Amino acid sequence: MVVSAAPAADAAARLRRLRWWILAAPAGLYLISYLHRISPAVVASDLMRAFAVPAATLGQLSAVYPYCFGIMGIPGGSLADHLGPRRTLTGGALTMGLGAAVFGLAPSFGVAFAGRLLVGLGASVMLLASLRLAAEWFRTDEFGTISGGSQAIGSLGALAATTPLALLVETVGWRGSFVTIGAVTVALGLACLVWVRDRPSDLGLPSVGPARPVTPASRAAVWEGIRSVAGNPRSWPPALCSAGIYGGFGCFIGLWGVPYMTQVYGLDRLSASNLVALAAVGLLIGAPLAGFVSDRVVRRRRPFLVAAALLEIAVWGAVVLPREPLPSWWLGPLCFALGLSSAGLAIVFATIREVNDPRHVGMAMGVQNTPVFLGFALLQWITGAALDARWAGESLAGARVYPLDAYRLAFAICLAVSIGAVVASGFVAETRCRNVWRPRPAGAVDPAP
């Protein structure tokens, strides 16, 4: 017994060391994918000059990205489940890298649109495949920490899309910047192909949990995954909760935050961008902290989602309800609190995994992503329409200037969505950090959450 225990202990120690390195290249790819999500704000003026397009057309170019995520949620999850995380990450990285290069070299707006489309398609599988990979290398009660870390990596990508990207653009131009980013993306994709393995057993290491082989893709297998996850009533409350939490955060950090502070408070662009960056900092700090505390301290999921949605309601209420603009010194804390509330997304990924069949982890993540990004794209359009509805006719250098009432109406929509997130969070099943999925008997009725 003593002789056999030593090799087992060595294998377990090697597994603990290797699993972090296995996630290194996927983490880099997710950071770049998040950078692309925010990057149009940095190069907007360059793009309008290069392609002679108005802001509305540029908005369509930016919106391609979240629409790709919404459309690719279920197909991307299926790829991660049936093709395997390694090949899905590699294919997505090569697509995203090619798209960035095409975007940077585009001679016309149509070609730039095609490049942005390729970027969105490639980026859409990065988080899904990474979390599917983590599900094989980490225990269920560690998954909140891992998904929290993934959100922190995303916030680093958001930060990289501000001052660092601006400095790169100043150095090599916007075209050279995206070609460079594309080359780095391809290199990380090749690193995934060489280094990443779908499961510990591929390296002769013990499985972390029950064996979950990557099954070959087939129409029947894909349909089984869709039916299992989408047909599970417990899948939808966390998915809808995350859509409500992320929608307002995404609209603010990626679209209306800087215009709001420059037009209502008279701040310059750099000062407003620095304040918006505090939202990314809040996500960077809050997501891994929420995941760790949920996994290791309280061993609960639902209270974190309820608290995150309530915090977001407080932020939007503070912005929308007062008749006069808040003092400018409130802006920084409110931006940080908005990012902190979005840390609840880390718990959503863990929760939706734990209420579904372990064979369909990628599909579960895809179902979670679909309403999040479709809602994000739709909310961008709705809040923009609200701003236009309250526009008083004032313009500056060809750009519309919106009054406080217009922003109050737009952010009131974000408030309503966050209220919906609270309602959805109340229906989230409490898993106590373990997988609670069971095959559903014919004619059974799900218990109350």
Sequence and secondary structure as in RCSB ss.txt:
>XXXX:A:sequence
MVVSAAPAADAAARLRRLRWWILAAPAGLYLISYLHRISPAVVASDLMRAFAVPAATLGQLSAVYPYCFGIMGIP
GGSLADHLGPRRTLTGGALTMGLGAAVFGLAPSFGVAFAGRLLVGLGASVMLLASLRLAAEWFRTDEFGTISGGS
QAIGSLGALAATTPLALLVETVGWRGSFVTIGAVTVALGLACLVWVRDRPSDLGLPSVGPARPVTPASRAAVWEG
IRSVAGNPRSWPPALCSAGIYGGFGCFIGLWGVPYMTQVYGLDRLSASNLVALAAVGLLIGAPLAGFVSDRVVRR
RRPFLVAAALLEIAVWGAVVLPREPLPSWWLGPLCFALGLSSAGLAIVFATIREVNDPRHVGMAMGVQNTPVFLG
FALLQWITGAALDARWAGESLAGARVYPLDAYRLAFAICLAVSIGAVVASGFVAETRCRNVWRPRPAGAVDPAP
>XXXX:A:secstr
 HHHHHHHHHHHHHHHHHHHHHTHHHHHHHHHHHHHHHTHHHHHHHHHHHHT  HHHHHHHHHHHHHHHHHHHHH
HHHHHHHT HHHHHHHHHHHHHHHHHHHHH SSHHHHHHHHHHHHHHHTTHHHHHHHHHHHHS GGGHHHHHHHH
HHHHHHHHHHTTHHHHHHHHHHHHHHHHHHHHHHHHHHHHHHHHH  SSGGGGT   SSS        HHHHHHH
HHHHHT GGGHHHHHHHHHHHHHHHHIIIIIHHHHHHHHS   HHHHHHHHHHHHHHHHHHHHHHHHIIIIII  
SHHHHHHHHHHHHHHHHHHHSSSS   GGGHHHHHHHHHHHTTHHHHHHHHHHHTS GGGHHHHHHHHHHHHHHH
HHHHHHHHHHHHHHT  S EETTEE   HHHHHHHHHHHHHHHHHHHHHHTT    TTS       TT      
